[in-house]
Amino acid sequence: MKLSEFQIAVDREFGSGYGGVVVNDLVLASLGGRTAREALAAGVRPREVWFALCEATDVPEGRRHGAGRPMPGESRGGSGR
C-alpha cells in the first residue's frame, strides 16, 4: 500500500473530516503508542498503519483488504468523488 492509497482508504472508511481526526489523534497501542501520523513519519509502512487503524476502530475484515485502490472507472487524480 502506498501512502496515497492509505489516505484514500482512510477517506473512504471514515470520511475526509473524521479521517483526519483518526489519523492525527487516535493513539494506537499496536504501533508503540503513536498516532497513525506519527507512525508514518517514523517510517512504519502505510499498510501496517492501516491495519492498526482498522483493528482499533473495528473496521470489518471485508473492508480492510484492497482498501485505497481505485475503483473501476475512478481516476487516480483527485478524490474520485
Distance bins in CASP14 RR format, pairs under 12 A and 6 or more apart:
PFRMAT RR
TARGET T0000
AUTHOR 0000-0000-0000
RMODE 2
METHOD distances of the structure
MODEL  1
1 7 0 0 0 0 0 1 0 0 0 0 0
1 8 0 0 0 0 1 0 0 0 0 0 0
1 9 1 0 0 1 0 0 0 0 0 0 0
1 10 0 0 0 0 0 1 0 0 0 0 0
1 40 0 0 0 0 0 1 0 0 0 0 0
1 44 0 0 0 0 0 1 0 0 0 0 0
1 45 1 0 0 1 0 0 0 0 0 0 0
1 46 1 0 1 0 0 0 0 0 0 0 0
1 47 1 1 0 0 0 0 0 0 0 0 0
1 48 0 0 0 0 1 0 0 0 0 0 0
1 49 0 0 0 0 1 0 0 0 0 0 0
1 50 1 0 0 1 0 0 0 0 0 0 0
1 51 0 0 0 0 1 0 0 0 0 0 0
1 53 0 0 0 0 0 1 0 0 0 0 0
1 54 0 0 0 0 0 1 0 0 0 0 0
1 64 0 0 0 0 0 1 0 0 0 0 0
1 65 0 0 0 0 0 1 0 0 0 0 0
1 66 0 0 0 0 1 0 0 0 0 0 0
1 67 1 0 0 1 0 0 0 0 0 0 0
1 68 1 0 0 1 0 0 0 0 0 0 0
1 69 0 0 0 0 1 0 0 0 0 0 0
2 8 0 0 0 0 1 0 0 0 0 0 0
2 9 0 0 0 0 0 1 0 0 0 0 0
2 40 0 0 0 0 0 1 0 0 0 0 0
2 45 0 0 0 0 1 0 0 0 0 0 0
2 46 1 0 0 1 0 0 0 0 0 0 0
2 47 0 0 0 0 1 0 0 0 0 0 0
2 50 0 0 0 0 0 1 0 0 0 0 0
2 67 0 0 0 0 0 1 0 0 0 0 0
2 68 0 0 0 0 1 0 0 0 0 0 0
2 69 0 0 0 0 1 0 0 0 0 0 0
2 70 0 0 0 0 0 1 0 0 0 0 0
2 76 0 0 0 0 0 1 0 0 0 0 0
3 9 0 0 0 0 0 1 0 0 0 0 0
3 10 0 0 0 0 0 1 0 0 0 0 0
3 23 0 0 0 0 0 1 0 0 0 0 0
3 36 0 0 0 0 0 1 0 0 0 0 0
3 37 0 0 0 0 0 1 0 0 0 0 0
3 39 0 0 0 0 0 1 0 0 0 0 0
3 40 1 0 0 1 0 0 0 0 0 0 0
3 41 0 0 0 0 0 1 0 0 0 0 0
3 43 0 0 0 0 0 1 0 0 0 0 0
3 44 0 0 0 0 0 1 0 0 0 0 0
3 45 0 0 0 0 1 0 0 0 0 0 0
3 46 1 0 1 0 0 0 0 0 0 0 0
3 47 0 0 0 0 0 1 0 0 0 0 0
3 49 0 0 0 0 1 0 0 0 0 0 0
3 50 0 0 0 0 0 1 0 0 0 0 0
3 68 0 0 0 0 0 1 0 0 0 0 0
4 10 0 0 0 0 0 1 0 0 0 0 0
4 11 0 0 0 0 0 1 0 0 0 0 0
4 46 0 0 0 0 1 0 0 0 0 0 0
4 68 0 0 0 0 1 0 0 0 0 0 0
4 69 0 0 0 0 0 1 0 0 0 0 0
4 70 0 0 0 0 0 1 0 0 0 0 0
4 76 0 0 0 0 1 0 0 0 0 0 0
4 77 0 0 0 0 1 0 0 0 0 0 0
4 78 0 0 0 0 0 1 0 0 0 0 0
4 79 0 0 0 0 0 1 0 0 0 0 0
5 11 0 0 0 0 0 1 0 0 0 0 0
5 12 0 0 0 0 0 1 0 0 0 0 0
5 45 0 0 0 0 0 1 0 0 0 0 0
5 46 1 0 0 1 0 0 0 0 0 0 0
5 47 0 0 0 0 1 0 0 0 0 0 0
5 49 0 0 0 0 0 1 0 0 0 0 0
5 50 0 0 0 0 1 0 0 0 0 0 0
5 66 0 0 0 0 1 0 0 0 0 0 0
5 67 1 0 0 1 0 0 0 0 0 0 0
5 68 1 0 1 0 0 0 0 0 0 0 0
5 69 1 0 0 1 0 0 0 0 0 0 0
5 70 0 0 0 0 1 0 0 0 0 0 0
5 76 0 0 0 0 0 1 0 0 0 0 0
6 12 0 0 0 0 0 1 0 0 0 0 0
6 13 0 0 0 0 0 1 0 0 0 0 0
6 19 0 0 0 0 0 1 0 0 0 0 0
6 20 0 0 0 0 0 1 0 0 0 0 0
6 22 0 0 0 0 0 1 0 0 0 0 0
6 23 0 0 0 0 1 0 0 0 0 0 0
6 36 0 0 0 0 1 0 0 0 0 0 0
6 37 0 0 0 0 0 1 0 0 0 0 0
6 39 0 0 0 0 0 1 0 0 0 0 0
6 40 1 0 0 1 0 0 0 0 0 0 0
6 44 0 0 0 0 0 1 0 0 0 0 0
6 45 0 0 0 0 1 0 0 0 0 0 0
6 46 1 1 0 0 0 0 0 0 0 0 0
6 47 1 0 0 1 0 0 0 0 0 0 0
6 48 0 0 0 0 1 0 0 0 0 0 0
6 49 1 0 0 1 0 0 0 0 0 0 0
6 50 1 0 1 0 0 0 0 0 0 0 0
6 51 0 0 0 0 0 1 0 0 0 0 0
6 52 0 0 0 0 0 1 0 0 0 0 0
6 53 0 0 0 0 1 0 0 0 0 0 0
6 54 0 0 0 0 0 1 0 0 0 0 0
6 66 0 0 0 0 0 1 0 0 0 0 0
6 67 0 0 0 0 1 0 0 0 0 0 0
6 68 1 0 0 1 0 0 0 0 0 0 0
6 69 0 0 0 0 0 1 0 0 0 0 0
7 13 0 0 0 0 0 1 0 0 0 0 0
7 14 0 0 0 0 0 1 0 0 0 0 0
7 15 0 0 0 0 0 1 0 0 0 0 0
7 16 0 0 0 0 1 0 0 0 0 0 0
7 17 0 0 0 0 0 1 0 0 0 0 0
7 19 0 0 0 0 1 0 0 0 0 0 0
7 20 0 0 0 0 1 0 0 0 0 0 0
7 22 0 0 0 0 0 1 0 0 0 0 0
7 23 0 0 0 0 1 0 0 0 0 0 0
7 36 0 0 0 0 0 1 0 0 0 0 0
7 37 0 0 0 0 0 1 0 0 0 0 0
7 40 0 0 0 0 1 0 0 0 0 0 0
7 46 0 0 0 0 1 0 0 0 0 0 0
7 49 0 0 0 0 0 1 0 0 0 0 0
7 50 0 0 0 0 0 1 0 0 0 0 0
7 53 0 0 0 0 0 1 0 0 0 0 0
7 67 0 0 0 0 0 1 0 0 0 0 0
7 68 0 0 0 0 1 0 0 0 0 0 0
7 78 0 0 0 0 0 1 0 0 0 0 0
7 79 0 0 0 0 1 0 0 0 0 0 0
8 14 0 0 0 0 0 1 0 0 0 0 0
8 15 0 0 0 0 0 1 0 0 0 0 0
8 16 0 0 0 0 0 1 0 0 0 0 0
8 19 0 0 0 0 0 1 0 0 0 0 0
8 46 0 0 0 0 0 1 0 0 0 0 0
8 50 0 0 0 0 0 1 0 0 0 0 0
8 66 0 0 0 0 0 1 0 0 0 0 0
8 67 1 0 0 1 0 0 0 0 0 0 0
8 68 1 1 0 0 0 0 0 0 0 0 0
8 69 1 0 0 1 0 0 0 0 0 0 0
8 70 1 0 0 1 0 0 0 0 0 0 0
8 71 0 0 0 0 1 0 0 0 0 0 0
8 74 0 0 0 0 1 0 0 0 0 0 0
8 75 0 0 0 0 0 1 0 0 0 0 0
8 76 0 0 0 0 1 0 0 0 0 0 0
8 77 0 0 0 0 0 1 0 0 0 0 0
8 78 0 0 0 0 1 0 0 0 0 0 0
8 79 1 0 0 1 0 0 0 0 0 0 0
8 80 0 0 0 0 1 0 0 0 0 0 0
8 81 0 0 0 0 0 1 0 0 0 0 0
9 15 0 0 0 0 0 1 0 0 0 0 0
9 19 0 0 0 0 0 1 0 0 0 0 0
9 22 0 0 0 0 0 1 0 0 0 0 0
9 23 0 0 0 0 0 1 0 0 0 0 0
9 36 0 0 0 0 0 1 0 0 0 0 0
9 46 0 0 0 0 1 0 0 0 0 0 0
9 47 0 0 0 0 1 0 0 0 0 0 0
9 49 0 0 0 0 0 1 0 0 0 0 0
9 50 1 0 1 0 0 0 0 0 0 0 0
9 51 0 0 0 0 0 1 0 0 0 0 0
9 53 0 0 0 0 1 0 0 0 0 0 0
9 54 0 0 0 0 1 0 0 0 0 0 0
9 59 0 0 0 0 1 0 0 0 0 0 0
9 63 0 0 0 0 1 0 0 0 0 0 0
9 64 0 0 0 0 1 0 0 0 0 0 0
9 65 0 0 0 0 0 1 0 0 0 0 0
9 66 1 0 0 1 0 0 0 0 0 0 0
9 67 1 1 0 0 0 0 0 0 0 0 0
9 68 1 1 0 0 0 0 0 0 0 0 0
9 69 0 0 0 0 1 0 0 0 0 0 0
9 70 0 0 0 0 0 1 0 0 0 0 0
9 71 0 0 0 0 0 1 0 0 0 0 0
10 16 0 0 0 0 1 0 0 0 0 0 0
10 17 0 0 0 0 1 0 0 0 0 0 0
10 18 0 0 0 0 1 0 0 0 0 0 0
10 19 1 0 1 0 0 0 0 0 0 0 0
10 20 1 0 0 1 0 0 0 0 0 0 0
10 21 0 0 0 0 0 1 0 0 0 0 0
10 22 1 0 0 1 0 0 0 0 0 0 0
10 23 1 0 1 0 0 0 0 0 0 0 0
10 24 0 0 0 0 0 1 0 0 0 0 0
10 26 0 0 0 0 0 1 0 0 0 0 0
10 36 1 0 0 1 0 0 0 0 0 0 0
10 37 0 0 0 0 0 1 0 0 0 0 0
10 40 0 0 0 0 0 1 0 0 0 0 0
10 46 0 0 0 0 1 0 0 0 0 0 0
10 49 0 0 0 0 1 0 0 0 0 0 0
10 50 1 0 0 1 0 0 0 0 0 0 0
10 52 0 0 0 0 0 1 0 0 0 0 0
10 53 1 0 0 1 0 0 0 0 0 0 0
10 54 0 0 0 0 0 1 0 0 0 0 0
10 57 0 0 0 0 0 1 0 0 0 0 0
10 59 0 0 0 0 0 1 0 0 0 0 0
10 63 0 0 0 0 0 1 0 0 0 0 0
10 67 0 0 0 0 1 0 0 0 0 0 0
10 68 0 0 0 0 1 0 0 0 0 0 0
10 79 0 0 0 0 0 1 0 0 0 0 0
11 17 0 0 0 0 1 0 0 0 0 0 0
11 18 0 0 0 0 1 0 0 0 0 0 0
11 19 1 0 0 1 0 0 0 0 0 0 0
11 20 0 0 0 0 1 0 0 0 0 0 0
11 22 0 0 0 0 0 1 0 0 0 0 0
11 23 0 0 0 0 0 1 0 0 0 0 0
11 67 0 0 0 0 0 1 0 0 0 0 0
11 68 0 0 0 0 1 0 0 0 0 0 0
11 78 0 0 0 0 0 1 0 0 0 0 0
11 79 1 0 0 1 0 0 0 0 0 0 0
11 80 0 0 0 0 1 0 0 0 0 0 0
11 81 0 0 0 0 1 0 0 0 0 0 0
12 18 0 0 0 0 0 1 0 0 0 0 0
12 19 0 0 0 0 1 0 0 0 0 0 0
12 50 0 0 0 0 0 1 0 0 0 0 0
12 59 0 0 0 0 0 1 0 0 0 0 0
12 63 0 0 0 0 1 0 0 0 0 0 0
12 64 0 0 0 0 0 1 0 0 0 0 0
12 66 0 0 0 0 0 1 0 0 0 0 0
12 67 1 0 0 1 0 0 0 0 0 0 0
12 68 1 0 0 1 0 0 0 0 0 0 0
12 69 0 0 0 0 0 1 0 0 0 0 0
12 70 0 0 0 0 0 1 0 0 0 0 0
12 71 0 0 0 0 1 0 0 0 0 0 0
12 74 0 0 0 0 0 1 0 0 0 0 0
12 79 0 0 0 0 1 0 0 0 0 0 0
12 80 0 0 0 0 1 0 0 0 0 0 0
12 81 0 0 0 0 1 0 0 0 0 0 0
13 19 1 0 0 1 0 0 0 0 0 0 0
13 20 0 0 0 0 0 1 0 0 0 0 0
13 22 0 0 0 0 1 0 0 0 0 0 0
13 23 0 0 0 0 0 1 0 0 0 0 0
13 50 0 0 0 0 1 0 0 0 0 0 0
13 53 0 0 0 0 1 0 0 0 0 0 0
13 54 1 0 0 1 0 0 0 0 0 0 0
13 57 0 0 0 0 1 0 0 0 0 0 0
13 58 0 0 0 0 0 1 0 0 0 0 0
13 59 1 0 1 0 0 0 0 0 0 0 0
13 60 0 0 0 0 1 0 0 0 0 0 0
13 62 0 0 0 0 0 1 0 0 0 0 0
13 63 1 0 0 1 0 0 0 0 0 0 0
13 64 0 0 0 0 1 0 0 0 0 0 0
13 66 0 0 0 0 0 1 0 0 0 0 0
13 67 1 0 0 1 0 0 0 0 0 0 0
13 68 0 0 0 0 1 0 0 0 0 0 0
14 20 1 0 0 1 0 0 0 0 0 0 0
14 21 0 0 0 0 1 0 0 0 0 0 0
14 22 1 0 1 0 0 0 0 0 0 0 0
14 23 0 0 0 0 1 0 0 0 0 0 0
14 24 0 0 0 0 0 1 0 0 0 0 0
14 25 0 0 0 0 0 1 0 0 0 0 0
14 26 0 0 0 0 0 1 0 0 0 0 0
14 36 0 0 0 0 0 1 0 0 0 0 0
14 50 0 0 0 0 0 1 0 0 0 0 0
14 53 0 0 0 0 1 0 0 0 0 0 0
14 54 0 0 0 0 0 1 0 0 0 0 0
14 56 0 0 0 0 0 1 0 0 0 0 0
14 57 1 0 0 1 0 0 0 0 0 0 0
14 58 0 0 0 0 0 1 0 0 0 0 0
14 59 0 0 0 0 1 0 0 0 0 0 0
14 63 0 0 0 0 0 1 0 0 0 0 0
14 67 0 0 0 0 0 1 0 0 0 0 0
15 21 0 0 0 0 1 0 0 0 0 0 0
15 22 0 0 0 0 1 0 0 0 0 0 0
15 23 0 0 0 0 0 1 0 0 0 0 0
15 79 0 0 0 0 0 1 0 0 0 0 0
15 81 0 0 0 0 0 1 0 0 0 0 0
16 22 0 0 0 0 0 1 0 0 0 0 0
16 23 0 0 0 0 0 1 0 0 0 0 0
16 78 0 0 0 0 0 1 0 0 0 0 0
16 79 1 0 0 1 0 0 0 0 0 0 0
16 80 0 0 0 0 0 1 0 0 0 0 0
16 81 0 0 0 0 1 0 0 0 0 0 0
17 23 0 0 0 0 1 0 0 0 0 0 0
17 24 0 0 0 0 0 1 0 0 0 0 0
17 25 0 0 0 0 0 1 0 0 0 0 0
18 24 0 0 0 0 0 1 0 0 0 0 0
18 25 0 0 0 0 0 1 0 0 0 0 0
18 26 0 0 0 0 0 1 0 0 0 0 0
18 53 0 0 0 0 0 1 0 0 0 0 0
18 57 0 0 0 0 0 1 0 0 0 0 0
19 25 0 0 0 0 1 0 0 0 0 0 0
19 26 0 0 0 0 1 0 0 0 0 0 0
19 35 0 0 0 0 0 1 0 0 0 0 0
19 36 0 0 0 0 1 0 0 0 0 0 0
19 37 0 0 0 0 0 1 0 0 0 0 0
19 53 0 0 0 0 1 0 0 0 0 0 0
19 57 0 0 0 0 1 0 0 0 0 0 0
19 59 0 0 0 0 0 1 0 0 0 0 0
20 26 0 0 0 0 1 0 0 0 0 0 0
20 35 0 0 0 0 0 1 0 0 0 0 0
20 36 0 0 0 0 1 0 0 0 0 0 0
20 37 0 0 0 0 1 0 0 0 0 0 0
20 53 0 0 0 0 0 1 0 0 0 0 0
21 35 0 0 0 0 0 1 0 0 0 0 0
21 36 0 0 0 0 0 1 0 0 0 0 0
21 37 0 0 0 0 0 1 0 0 0 0 0
21 53 0 0 0 0 0 1 0 0 0 0 0
21 57 0 0 0 0 0 1 0 0 0 0 0
22 28 0 0 0 0 1 0 0 0 0 0 0
22 35 0 0 0 0 1 0 0 0 0 0 0
22 36 1 0 0 1 0 0 0 0 0 0 0
22 37 0 0 0 0 1 0 0 0 0 0 0
22 49 0 0 0 0 0 1 0 0 0 0 0
22 50 0 0 0 0 0 1 0 0 0 0 0
22 52 0 0 0 0 0 1 0 0 0 0 0
22 53 1 0 0 1 0 0 0 0 0 0 0
22 54 0 0 0 0 0 1 0 0 0 0 0
22 56 0 0 0 0 1 0 0 0 0 0 0
22 57 1 0 0 1 0 0 0 0 0 0 0
22 59 0 0 0 0 0 1 0 0 0 0 0
23 31 0 0 0 0 0 1 0 0 0 0 0
23 34 0 0 0 0 0 1 0 0 0 0 0
23 35 1 0 0 1 0 0 0 0 0 0 0
23 36 1 0 1 0 0 0 0 0 0 0 0
23 37 1 0 1 0 0 0 0 0 0 0 0
23 38 0 0 0 0 1 0 0 0 0 0 0
23 39 0 0 0 0 1 0 0 0 0 0 0
23 40 0 0 0 0 1 0 0 0 0 0 0
23 41 0 0 0 0 0 1 0 0 0 0 0
23 46 0 0 0 0 0 1 0 0 0 0 0
23 49 0 0 0 0 1 0 0 0 0 0 0
23 50 0 0 0 0 0 1 0 0 0 0 0
23 52 0 0 0 0 0 1 0 0 0 0 0
23 53 1 0 0 1 0 0 0 0 0 0 0
23 56 0 0 0 0 0 1 0 0 0 0 0
23 57 0 0 0 0 0 1 0 0 0 0 0
24 34 0 0 0 0 0 1 0 0 0 0 0
24 35 1 0 0 1 0 0 0 0 0 0 0
24 36 1 0 0 1 0 0 0 0 0 0 0
24 37 1 0 1 0 0 0 0 0 0 0 0
24 38 0 0 0 0 1 0 0 0 0 0 0
24 39 0 0 0 0 0 1 0 0 0 0 0
24 40 0 0 0 0 0 1 0 0 0 0 0
24 41 0 0 0 0 0 1 0 0 0 0 0
24 53 0 0 0 0 0 1 0 0 0 0 0
25 34 0 0 0 0 0 1 0 0 0 0 0
25 35 1 0 0 1 0 0 0 0 0 0 0
25 36 0 0 0 0 1 0 0 0 0 0 0
25 37 0 0 0 0 1 0 0 0 0 0 0
25 38 0 0 0 0 0 1 0 0 0 0 0
25 53 0 0 0 0 0 1 0 0 0 0 0
25 56 0 0 0 0 0 1 0 0 0 0 0
26 33 0 0 0 0 0 1 0 0 0 0 0
26 34 0 0 0 0 0 1 0 0 0 0 0
26 35 1 0 0 1 0 0 0 0 0 0 0
26 36 1 0 0 1 0 0 0 0 0 0 0
26 37 0 0 0 0 1 0 0 0 0 0 0
26 38 0 0 0 0 0 1 0 0 0 0 0
26 39 0 0 0 0 0 1 0 0 0 0 0
26 49 0 0 0 0 0 1 0 0 0 0 0
26 52 0 0 0 0 1 0 0 0 0 0 0
26 53 1 0 0 1 0 0 0 0 0 0 0
26 54 0 0 0 0 0 1 0 0 0 0 0
26 55 0 0 0 0 0 1 0 0 0 0 0
26 56 1 0 0 1 0 0 0 0 0 0 0
26 57 1 0 0 1 0 0 0 0 0 0 0
27 33 1 0 1 0 0 0 0 0 0 0 0
27 34 1 0 0 1 0 0 0 0 0 0 0
27 35 1 0 1 0 0 0 0 0 0 0 0
27 36 0 0 0 0 1 0 0 0 0 0 0
27 37 0 0 0 0 0 1 0 0 0 0 0
27 38 0 0 0 0 1 0 0 0 0 0 0
27 39 0 0 0 0 0 1 0 0 0 0 0
27 52 0 0 0 0 0 1 0 0 0 0 0
27 53 0 0 0 0 0 1 0 0 0 0 0
27 56 0 0 0 0 1 0 0 0 0 0 0
28 34 1 0 0 1 0 0 0 0 0 0 0
28 35 1 0 0 1 0 0 0 0 0 0 0
28 36 1 0 0 1 0 0 0 0 0 0 0
28 37 0 0 0 0 0 1 0 0 0 0 0
28 38 0 0 0 0 1 0 0 0 0 0 0
28 39 1 0 0 1 0 0 0 0 0 0 0
28 40 0 0 0 0 0 1 0 0 0 0 0
28 42 0 0 0 0 0 1 0 0 0 0 0
28 44 0 0 0 0 1 0 0 0 0 0 0
28 48 0 0 0 0 0 1 0 0 0 0 0
28 49 1 0 0 1 0 0 0 0 0 0 0
28 50 0 0 0 0 0 1 0 0 0 0 0
28 51 0 0 0 0 0 1 0 0 0 0 0
28 52 1 0 1 0 0 0 0 0 0 0 0
28 53 1 0 0 1 0 0 0 0 0 0 0
28 54 0 0 0 0 0 1 0 0 0 0 0
28 55 0 0 0 0 1 0 0 0 0 0 0
28 56 1 0 1 0 0 0 0 0 0 0 0
28 57 0 0 0 0 1 0 0 0 0 0 0
29 35 0 0 0 0 0 1 0 0 0 0 0
29 39 0 0 0 0 0 1 0 0 0 0 0
29 52 0 0 0 0 1 0 0 0 0 0 0
29 55 0 0 0 0 1 0 0 0 0 0 0
29 56 1 0 0 1 0 0 0 0 0 0 0
30 36 0 0 0 0 0 1 0 0 0 0 0
30 39 0 0 0 0 1 0 0 0 0 0 0
30 44 0 0 0 0 0 1 0 0 0 0 0
30 48 0 0 0 0 1 0 0 0 0 0 0
30 49 0 0 0 0 1 0 0 0 0 0 0
30 50 0 0 0 0 0 1 0 0 0 0 0
30 51 0 0 0 0 1 0 0 0 0 0 0
30 52 1 0 1 0 0 0 0 0 0 0 0
30 53 0 0 0 0 1 0 0 0 0 0 0
30 54 0 0 0 0 0 1 0 0 0 0 0
30 55 1 0 0 1 0 0 0 0 0 0 0
30 56 1 0 0 1 0 0 0 0 0 0 0
31 37 0 0 0 0 0 1 0 0 0 0 0
31 38 1 0 0 1 0 0 0 0 0 0 0
31 39 1 0 1 0 0 0 0 0 0 0 0
31 40 0 0 0 0 1 0 0 0 0 0 0
31 41 0 0 0 0 0 1 0 0 0 0 0
31 42 0 0 0 0 1 0 0 0 0 0 0
31 43 0 0 0 0 0 1 0 0 0 0 0
31 44 1 0 0 1 0 0 0 0 0 0 0
31 45 0 0 0 0 0 1 0 0 0 0 0
31 46 0 0 0 0 0 1 0 0 0 0 0
31 48 1 0 0 1 0 0 0 0 0 0 0
31 49 1 0 0 1 0 0 0 0 0 0 0
31 50 0 0 0 0 0 1 0 0 0 0 0
31 51 0 0 0 0 1 0 0 0 0 0 0
31 52 1 0 1 0 0 0 0 0 0 0 0
31 53 0 0 0 0 1 0 0 0 0 0 0
31 55 0 0 0 0 0 1 0 0 0 0 0
31 56 0 0 0 0 1 0 0 0 0 0 0
32 38 0 0 0 0 1 0 0 0 0 0 0
32 39 1 0 0 1 0 0 0 0 0 0 0
32 42 0 0 0 0 1 0 0 0 0 0 0
32 44 0 0 0 0 1 0 0 0 0 0 0
32 48 0 0 0 0 0 1 0 0 0 0 0
32 49 0 0 0 0 0 1 0 0 0 0 0
32 52 0 0 0 0 1 0 0 0 0 0 0
33 39 0 0 0 0 1 0 0 0 0 0 0
33 42 0 0 0 0 0 1 0 0 0 0 0
33 44 0 0 0 0 0 1 0 0 0 0 0
33 52 0 0 0 0 1 0 0 0 0 0 0
33 56 0 0 0 0 0 1 0 0 0 0 0
34 40 0 0 0 0 1 0 0 0 0 0 0
34 41 0 0 0 0 1 0 0 0 0 0 0
34 42 1 0 0 1 0 0 0 0 0 0 0
34 43 0 0 0 0 0 1 0 0 0 0 0
34 44 1 0 0 1 0 0 0 0 0 0 0
34 48 0 0 0 0 0 1 0 0 0 0 0
34 49 0 0 0 0 1 0 0 0 0 0 0
34 52 0 0 0 0 1 0 0 0 0 0 0
34 53 0 0 0 0 0 1 0 0 0 0 0
34 56 0 0 0 0 0 1 0 0 0 0 0
35 41 0 0 0 0 1 0 0 0 0 0 0
35 42 0 0 0 0 0 1 0 0 0 0 0
35 44 0 0 0 0 0 1 0 0 0 0 0
35 49 0 0 0 0 1 0 0 0 0 0 0
35 52 0 0 0 0 0 1 0 0 0 0 0
35 53 0 0 0 0 1 0 0 0 0 0 0
35 56 0 0 0 0 0 1 0 0 0 0 0
36 42 0 0 0 0 0 1 0 0 0 0 0
36 43 0 0 0 0 0 1 0 0 0 0 0
36 44 0 0 0 0 1 0 0 0 0 0 0
36 45 0 0 0 0 0 1 0 0 0 0 0
36 46 0 0 0 0 1 0 0 0 0 0 0
36 47 0 0 0 0 0 1 0 0 0 0 0
36 48 0 0 0 0 0 1 0 0 0 0 0
36 49 1 0 1 0 0 0 0 0 0 0 0
36 50 0 0 0 0 1 0 0 0 0 0 0
36 51 0 0 0 0 0 1 0 0 0 0 0
36 52 1 0 0 1 0 0 0 0 0 0 0
36 53 1 0 1 0 0 0 0 0 0 0 0
36 54 0 0 0 0 0 1 0 0 0 0 0
36 55 0 0 0 0 0 1 0 0 0 0 0
36 56 0 0 0 0 1 0 0 0 0 0 0
36 57 0 0 0 0 0 1 0 0 0 0 0
37 43 0 0 0 0 0 1 0 0 0 0 0
37 44 0 0 0 0 0 1 0 0 0 0 0
37 46 0 0 0 0 0 1 0 0 0 0 0
37 49 0 0 0 0 1 0 0 0 0 0 0
37 53 0 0 0 0 0 1 0 0 0 0 0
38 44 0 0 0 0 1 0 0 0 0 0 0
38 49 0 0 0 0 1 0 0 0 0 0 0
38 52 0 0 0 0 0 1 0 0 0 0 0
39 45 0 0 0 0 1 0 0 0 0 0 0
39 46 0 0 0 0 1 0 0 0 0 0 0
39 47 0 0 0 0 0 1 0 0 0 0 0
39 48 1 0 0 1 0 0 0 0 0 0 0
39 49 1 0 1 0 0 0 0 0 0 0 0
39 50 0 0 0 0 0 1 0 0 0 0 0
39 51 0 0 0 0 0 1 0 0 0 0 0
39 52 1 0 0 1 0 0 0 0 0 0 0
39 53 0 0 0 0 1 0 0 0 0 0 0
39 56 0 0 0 0 0 1 0 0 0 0 0
40 46 1 0 0 1 0 0 0 0 0 0 0
40 47 0 0 0 0 0 1 0 0 0 0 0
40 48 0 0 0 0 1 0 0 0 0 0 0
40 49 1 0 1 0 0 0 0 0 0 0 0
40 50 0 0 0 0 0 1 0 0 0 0 0
40 52 0 0 0 0 0 1 0 0 0 0 0
40 53 0 0 0 0 0 1 0 0 0 0 0
41 49 0 0 0 0 0 1 0 0 0 0 0
42 48 0 0 0 0 0 1 0 0 0 0 0
42 49 0 0 0 0 1 0 0 0 0 0 0
43 49 0 0 0 0 1 0 0 0 0 0 0
44 50 0 0 0 0 0 1 0 0 0 0 0
44 51 0 0 0 0 0 1 0 0 0 0 0
44 52 0 0 0 0 1 0 0 0 0 0 0
44 53 0 0 0 0 0 1 0 0 0 0 0
45 51 0 0 0 0 1 0 0 0 0 0 0
45 52 0 0 0 0 0 1 0 0 0 0 0
46 52 0 0 0 0 0 1 0 0 0 0 0
46 53 0 0 0 0 0 1 0 0 0 0 0
46 67 0 0 0 0 0 1 0 0 0 0 0
46 68 0 0 0 0 1 0 0 0 0 0 0
47 53 0 0 0 0 0 1 0 0 0 0 0
47 54 0 0 0 0 0 1 0 0 0 0 0
47 64 0 0 0 0 0 1 0 0 0 0 0
47 65 0 0 0 0 1 0 0 0 0 0 0
47 66 0 0 0 0 1 0 0 0 0 0 0
47 67 0 0 0 0 1 0 0 0 0 0 0
47 68 0 0 0 0 0 1 0 0 0 0 0
47 69 0 0 0 0 0 1 0 0 0 0 0
48 54 0 0 0 0 0 1 0 0 0 0 0
48 55 0 0 0 0 0 1 0 0 0 0 0
49 55 0 0 0 0 0 1 0 0 0 0 0
49 56 0 0 0 0 0 1 0 0 0 0 0
49 67 0 0 0 0 0 1 0 0 0 0 0
50 56 0 0 0 0 0 1 0 0 0 0 0
50 57 0 0 0 0 0 1 0 0 0 0 0
50 59 0 0 0 0 1 0 0 0 0 0 0
50 63 0 0 0 0 0 1 0 0 0 0 0
50 64 1 0 0 1 0 0 0 0 0 0 0
50 65 0 0 0 0 1 0 0 0 0 0 0
50 66 0 0 0 0 1 0 0 0 0 0 0
50 67 1 0 0 1 0 0 0 0 0 0 0
50 68 0 0 0 0 1 0 0 0 0 0 0
50 69 0 0 0 0 0 1 0 0 0 0 0
51 57 0 0 0 0 0 1 0 0 0 0 0
51 59 0 0 0 0 1 0 0 0 0 0 0
51 61 0 0 0 0 0 1 0 0 0 0 0
51 63 0 0 0 0 0 1 0 0 0 0 0
51 64 1 0 0 1 0 0 0 0 0 0 0
51 65 0 0 0 0 1 0 0 0 0 0 0
51 66 0 0 0 0 0 1 0 0 0 0 0
51 67 0 0 0 0 1 0 0 0 0 0 0
52 59 0 0 0 0 0 1 0 0 0 0 0
52 64 0 0 0 0 0 1 0 0 0 0 0
53 59 1 0 0 1 0 0 0 0 0 0 0
53 63 0 0 0 0 0 1 0 0 0 0 0
53 64 0 0 0 0 1 0 0 0 0 0 0
53 67 0 0 0 0 0 1 0 0 0 0 0
54 60 0 0 0 0 1 0 0 0 0 0 0
54 61 0 0 0 0 1 0 0 0 0 0 0
54 62 0 0 0 0 1 0 0 0 0 0 0
54 63 1 0 0 1 0 0 0 0 0 0 0
54 64 1 0 1 0 0 0 0 0 0 0 0
54 65 0 0 0 0 1 0 0 0 0 0 0
54 66 0 0 0 0 0 1 0 0 0 0 0
54 67 0 0 0 0 1 0 0 0 0 0 0
55 61 0 0 0 0 0 1 0 0 0 0 0
55 64 0 0 0 0 1 0 0 0 0 0 0
57 63 0 0 0 0 0 1 0 0 0 0 0
57 64 0 0 0 0 0 1 0 0 0 0 0
58 64 0 0 0 0 0 1 0 0 0 0 0
59 65 0 0 0 0 0 1 0 0 0 0 0
59 67 0 0 0 0 1 0 0 0 0 0 0
60 67 0 0 0 0 0 1 0 0 0 0 0
61 67 0 0 0 0 0 1 0 0 0 0 0
68 74 0 0 0 0 0 1 0 0 0 0 0
68 76 0 0 0 0 0 1 0 0 0 0 0
68 79 0 0 0 0 0 1 0 0 0 0 0
68 80 0 0 0 0 0 1 0 0 0 0 0
69 76 0 0 0 0 0 1 0 0 0 0 0
70 76 1 0 1 0 0 0 0 0 0 0 0
70 77 0 0 0 0 1 0 0 0 0 0 0
70 78 0 0 0 0 0 1 0 0 0 0 0
70 79 0 0 0 0 0 1 0 0 0 0 0
70 80 0 0 0 0 1 0 0 0 0 0 0
71 79 0 0 0 0 0 1 0 0 0 0 0
71 80 0 0 0 0 1 0 0 0 0 0 0
71 81 0 0 0 0 0 1 0 0 0 0 0
72 80 0 0 0 0 0 1 0 0 0 0 0
73 80 0 0 0 0 1 0 0 0 0 0 0
74 80 1 0 1 0 0 0 0 0 0 0 0
74 81 0 0 0 0 1 0 0 0 0 0 0
75 81 0 0 0 0 0 1 0 0 0 0 0
END
